[in-house]
Amino acid sequence: MNTLHTWFSQQSPFLIGYFGTALVIGAYVPQIWRLLSEQCSAGISVRAYALWMLSSALFLGHSITIGDVVFMATQLVNIFALAIILVLARRFRNQLCAAHARKLRVVQA
């Protein structure tokens, strides 16, 4: 039991970090899924996501410099997910789903 406690005490910062990375992945899934399924980019600020991607790239550089593997993994996930969102937002630019069309009272042909 003492060995398990010691191991967990030593590994808990890494485990917490990887759990946080899993939450980051989970947070992007609904946005990516919505873009793919609805093919609607209404409400997506491409500039904001691009800035977010730039900040993730800078954080990735910092994490490499300090050698923090968990932080590197998180930033790589951020960059990958943000790239997907940016590509899909550009691909579906000027397309509206039924919900946004109703909200904006746009008649779809």
C-alpha positions in Angstrom: 0.0 0.0 0.0 2.8 2.4 0.9 4.5 1.8 -2.5 1.2 2.5 -4.3 0.8 5.7 -2.3 4.4 6.8 -3.1 3.9 6.0 -6.8 0.6 8.0 -7.0 2.1 10.9 -5.1 4.9 11.1 -7.6 2.7 10.5 -10.7 -0.3 12.6 -9.7 0.9 15.9 -11.4 1.3 14.0 -14.7 -1.9 12.1 -14.3 -3.8 15.4 -13.6 -2.1 16.9 -16.7 -3.1 14.1 -18.9 -6.6 14.2 -17.5 -6.7 17.9 -18.4 -5.5 17.0 -21.9 -8.3 14.5 -22.2 -10.8 17.3 -21.2 -9.3 19.6 -23.9 -10.0 16.8 -26.5 -13.5 16.4 -25.2 -14.1 20.2 -25.4 -13.3 20.4 -29.1 -15.4 17.4 -30.1 -18.8 19.1 -30.1 -17.6 22.0 -32.2 -15.9 19.8 -34.7 -18.9 17.5 -34.8 -21.3 20.4 -35.4 -19.2 21.8 -38.2 -19.1 18.4 -39.9 -22.7 17.4 -39.4 -24.4 20.8 -40.0 -21.9 22.2 -42.5 -22.5 25.6 -41.0 -19.9 28.0 -39.9 -22.2 30.7 -38.6 -21.0 32.0 -35.3 -17.4 30.8 -35.8 -14.8 33.6 -35.5 -12.0 32.5 -37.8 -9.8 35.3 -36.5 -10.3 34.2 -32.9 -9.6 30.6 -33.6 -6.5 31.6 -35.6 -5.2 33.7 -32.7 -5.9 30.8 -30.4 -3.9 28.6 -32.6 -1.0 31.1 -32.7 -1.0 31.2 -28.9 -1.0 27.4 -28.7 2.0 27.3 -31.0 3.8 29.8 -28.7 2.9 27.7 -25.7 4.1 24.6 -27.5 7.5 26.4 -28.1 7.6 27.3 -24.4 6.7 23.7 -23.3 9.5 22.3 -25.5 12.0 24.8 -24.0 11.1 23.8 -20.4 10.7 20.1 -21.3 7.1 19.7 -20.1 5.7 16.7 -21.9 2.2 17.1 -20.6 2.1 20.7 -21.7 3.5 19.7 -25.1 0.8 17.1 -25.6 -1.9 19.5 -24.7 -0.7 22.1 -27.1 -0.3 19.6 -29.9 -3.9 18.6 -29.3 -4.9 22.2 -29.3 -3.1 22.9 -32.6 -4.5 19.8 -34.3 -8.1 20.5 -33.2 -7.9 24.2 -34.0 -6.5 23.4 -37.4 -9.5 21.1 -38.1 -11.9 23.8 -36.9 -10.3 26.5 -39.1 -10.3 24.3 -42.2 -13.9 23.3 -41.7 -15.0 26.9 -41.0 -13.3 28.1 -44.2 -14.8 25.1 -46.1 -18.4 25.9 -44.9 -18.0 29.7 -45.0 -21.2 31.4 -46.0 -23.3 28.2 -45.4 -26.1 28.2 -42.9 -27.8 25.3 -41.2 -31.6 25.4 -40.8 -31.4 26.7 -37.3 -29.3 29.7 -38.2 -31.3 30.3 -41.3 -34.5 30.5 -39.3 -32.8 32.8 -36.8 -31.7 35.1 -39.5 -34.9 34.6 -41.5 -33.1 33.5 -44.6 -35.0 31.5 -47.2 -33.0 28.5 -48.4 -33.6 27.3 -51.9 
